[in-house]
């Protein structure tokens, strides 16, 4: 596909049509998302092990770059919980939290992720999003949510702790539980209770008091801001920071700085695999949200261009003091519901965050870390859907096993192991599903030209004729299975003289499968059995015509299975229908 400037920069397309009505809608959405994103940015920076201002920095230039290069009108890019957790896990292996090397490693991780995403986009590899099954992604998100919530419990309790796996985190909590700081615990529990109520009960309560739909929605979205204001004021007024309540402290005031990632070979080598995993997970999460929201308005997104948009956003984060970013589910839904008309809503959000970085950061000095931890816990637990375990158990034991294995691997061995397990399981499940393809022996439905499985329907068959419908593409993993199945059927029934392979569901025949079909044709010919094909698709037929297989085939290729049925009867007039 030929690339053009407008395809690489969608802003040149929608920007020409931008009007006052779009600006009004985008401004409204930007105000709401900015209010929501300020506390989220601070919280996710803390989750990533970085200073709180890094969350705001990661939400300014990256959003603007995505608005230029992305294709979704509603996707809100910035720090998200799962990617922040993966960042902390990856960077924590090469540098100690709180050091300059840690921050530089986070920049490098964002740069590597951005470069990988752009490379995949230019190579048109957007289809990679399909290689992670939904059950595996759901399992990873469940486990990550539990890990994040457990990891933030130490901030609610005001104790030390840590660890990258659930056993490590729980062990740390158990060892330090005796040092729980009571004021911190009270702030944490109050924030948790309030934020849970905000999500479930605040909007109905406001509407009962007479607030309109718009005002009630706006105030509900601003719930975390209210929690931050109230707890910050309480800490300052009561001097709780002197009683052991951990606070954010000084947050540099100003716009995102120009930063340079580390480029040492050792650092790049250590972060290469984590960057690849973050890129995959971030892209899958982002494109899933973007496609869902676009479908609601009958819009389309380009997955390949989304790779470029997200890649540009991450490179922007790398050079402005941030860390890896992607499209967030919660804020994108808020952006969509608030009426965002174009990606300019994101750019306006970035301006709002830049103003917050200039004017509001001094007011956050006494912000308790317990409040940010509560914000994270409530946000991530809303993404946990344990019902996926029940649904997959009822529908497919194999999918249930993949969900459970991903959850256990993530909880027991960390996020990188969980992602790797998920990717491996997705590919393994594909191989298992296709390595033993479903093959049905079929017969003619009386009074029609349709053929159905003889095990499920009352159908007519021809003696000495084996008609098999292959319900899968043929490739290296399953080619021998078809060959073995046909030969076994012939060994069990020596009266068979005609074999028809119905290829209506076969989209691909690779070279390994072609060789297996050639071998099968030769073996059948040696037994005086003819091999026929029917309903071969055009692209598959083009490949077969470019080989010697059709010349060596002792049977025929029929346009339809009914044509094959009639031809076989015509060639053997004594044959009768059973």
C-alpha positions, 0 to 999 in steps of 0.5 A, spaced: 500 500 500 502 506 497 503 511 503 501 518 502 502 525 507 494 525 508 494 517 510 500 518 515 497 524 518 489 524 518 489 531 521 490 533 514 483 530 513 479 532 518 482 538 520 480 541 513 473 540 515 473 542 522 468 547 524 465 551 530 460 546 532 466 541 532 470 546 537 464 546 542 463 539 542 471 538 543 472 543 548 466 540 553 469 533 552 476 536 553 474 539 560 471 533 563 477 529 561 482 534 563 478 534 570 478 526 570 486 525 567 489 530 573 488 525 578 489 519 574 496 522 571 499 523 578 496 516 580 499 512 574 506 515 575 506 513 582 504 506 580 510 506 575 514 508 580 516 515 578 515 522 581 507 524 580 509 530 575 511 524 570 504 522 569 502 529 567 508 530 562 506 523 559 499 526 558 501 533 554 505 532 548 503 524 547 496 526 546 497 532 541 501 527 537 496 522 537 491 527 535 496 528 529 497 521 527 491 517 530 485 515 527 480 515 532 476 521 534 474 518 541 481 515 544 484 518 550 491 517 550 496 517 556 498 513 562 494 507 564 494 502 569 496 496 566 502 499 562 504 503 568 505 496 572 509 493 566 513 499 566 515 499 574 516 491 573 521 492 567 524 499 569 525 496 576 530 490 573 535 495 571 535 501 576 532 502 583 526 506 584 527 514 585 534 514 582 535 518 576 537 512 572 530 509 573 527 515 570 532 515 564 530 507 563 523 509 563 524 514 558 528 509 554 522 504 555 517 509 552 522 510 546 523 503 544 516 502 545 514 508 540 519 506 535 517 498 535 510 501 534 511 505 528 515 500 525 509 495 525 505 501 523 509 502 517 510 495 515 502 494 516 502 489 521 496 492 525 493 485 524 497 483 530 492 485 534 488 479 532 493 474 535 491 475 542 485 472 544 480 475 548 480 470 553 487 471 554 487 479 554 481 478 559 485 473 564 491 478 564 487 484 565 484 480 571 491 478 574 494 485 573 488 489 576 489 484 582 496 485 582 495 493 582 490 493 587 494 488 592 501 493 590 497 499 592 494 496 599 501 498 602 500 506 601 493 505 604 496 502 610 502 507 610 507 501 611 513 499 607 512 493 602 513 491 594 514 485 590 512 484 583 508 478 584 502 476 588 506 472 593 511 477 594 506 483 595 502 479 600 509 477 604 511 484 604 504 486 607 504 481 612 511 482 615 509 490 615 502 490 617 504 491 625 506 498 622 500 500 620 499 508 620 492 509 623 491 516 620 493 514 613 489 508 614 483 512 615 484 517 609 485 511 605 479 507 607 475 514 606 477 515 599 476 508 597 469 508 600 467 515 597 470 513 590 466 507 590 460 511 592 462 516 586 462 511 581 455 507 583 451 512 587 453 520 586 450 521 580 443 518 582 443 522 588 445 528 585 439 527 580 434 526 586 437 533 588 435 536 582 441 536 578 440 536 571 443 530 567 449 534 564 451 537 571 450 530 575 455 527 569 460 533 570 460 532 578 461 525 578 467 525 573 470 530 578 469 525 584 476 523 584 478 531 584 473 532 590 477 526 594 484 530 592 481 536 595 478 534 601 484 529 603 489 534 601 486 540 605 485 535 611 492 533 611 495 540 611 490 543 616 491 537 621 498 537 620 497 529 618 504 529 614 507 530 621 504 524 624 507 519 618 502 520 613 506 520 606 504 526 602 506 527 594 511 533 596 514 538 591 511 537 584 515 541 579 511 547 576 512 548 569 511 545 562 514 538 560 521 539 560 526 536 554 529 529 556 533 525 553 532 517 553 538 513 555 541 509 549 547 505 552 547 498 549 546 494 555 540 498 557 537 497 550 538 490 551 535 489 557 529 493 555 528 490 548 523 485 550 519 489 556 518 494 550 515 489 545 510 486 550 508 493 552 507 495 545 503 489 544 499 489 550 498 497 549 496 496 542 491 491 543 488 495 549 488 501 545 485 498 538 480 494 542 477 501 545 478 505 539 474 500 534 468 499 540 467 506 540 468 507 533 463 502 531 457 506 535 458 512 530 459 507 524 466 510 524 472 506 522 479 506 524 485 504 521 489 499 525 496 500 522 495 508 522 493 507 530 500 503 531 503 509 528 499 514 532 501 510 538 508 510 536 509 517 535 505 518 542 510 514 546 516 517 542 513 524 545 513 521 552 520 519 551 523 526 550 518 530 555 519 526 561 514 521 561 513 514 560 510 509 556 502 511 554 497 508 550 489 509 549 485 508 556 479 505 556 475 509 562 477 516 559 476 514 552 469 512 554 468 519 558 471 522 552 466 519 547 460 520 552 462 527 553 461 528 545 468 529 542 467 530 535 474 529 533 481 528 535 482 535 537 479 534 543 485 530 545 489 536 543 485 541 548 485 536 553 493 536 553 492 544 553 488 543 559 493 539 563 499 543 561 495 549 564 494 545 570 502 543 570 503 551 570 498 553 575 496 547 580 502 543 582 504 547 588 497 546 591 498 538 591 504 539 596 500 535 601 496 530 597 496 524 601 499 518 597 493 514 600 488 518 596 492 516 589 492 509 591 485 509 592 484 512 586 488 507 582 485 501 586 478 503 584 480 504 577 483 498 576 478 493 580 472 496 575 476 493 569 476 486 573 471 481 570 471 475 574 465 473 570 469 471 564 471 465 568 464 462 569 463 464 561 469 460 558 468 454 563 461 454 560 462 455 553 469 452 552 474 448 557 480 450 552 479 457 553 477 457 560 484 453 561 487 459 557 484 464 562 486 461 568 493 459 566 494 467 564 491 469 571 496 464 575 502 466 571 501 473 572 500 473 579 505 468 580 511 470 576 509 477 574 506 481 568 512 479 563 511 472 564 503 473 564 504 477 557 508 471 555 504 466 557 498 469 554 501 470 547 504 463 547 497 460 549 494 464 544 498 461 538 498 454 541 490 455 541 490 457 534 495 451 533 491 446 537 484 448 533 487 448 526 492 442 527 486 437 528 481 440 523 474 438 523 472 433 517 465 431 516 463 425 511 457 428 508 451 426 503 446 429 499 439 432 503 434 429 499 430 433 494 436 438 494 443 440 492 445 441 499 450 436 502 450 435 510 454 431 515 451 424 515 452 424 523 447 429 524 442 429 518 438 424 514 442 424 507 443 420 501 450 417 500 453 413 494 456 406 495 464 406 494 464 413 494 467 417 500 465 425 500 469 429 506 468 436 507 474 439 510 472 445 515 479 448 515 485 451 511 490 446 510 497 448 512 503 444 515 500 443 522 494 439 519 496 436 512 498 430 515 492 429 519 487 429 512 492 424 509 492 419 515 484 420 515 483 418 508 488 412 508 485 410 515 478 410 512 480 406 505 483 401 510 477 400 514 473 400 507 476 397 501 470 398 497 471 405 496 473 407 489 472 415 489 474 420 494 471 427 494 475 432 498 470 438 499 474 445 499 469 450 501 472 452 507 479 451 505 482 458 504 489 456 504 493 450 502 500 451 503 506 448 500 507 442 506 499 441 505 500 441 497 506 435 498 501 431 502 495 432 497 500 429 492 502 424 496 495 422 498 493 422 490 499 417 488 497 413 494 490 413 492 492 411 485 496 405 487 490 403 490 485 404 484 482 410 487 480 416 484 481 423 488 477 429 486 476 436 489 470 440 489 468 447 491 475 450 491 476 457 492 479 462 486 485 464 490 486 456 492 485 454 485 490 459 482 496 456 487 494 449 485 494 451 477 501 453 478 503 447 481 504 440 478 498 437 482 492 438 478 496 434 472 498 428 476 491 428 479 487 422 477 480 425 478 477 431 477 476 438 480 468 440 480 465 447 481 460 444 486 459 438 490 452 437 486 456 437 480 461 432 483 455 427 485 452 427 478 458 426 475 460 420 479 453 417 478 454 418 470 461 415 470 458 409 474 451 408 472 450 401 476 451 406 482 445 406 486 443 411 492 443 409 499 
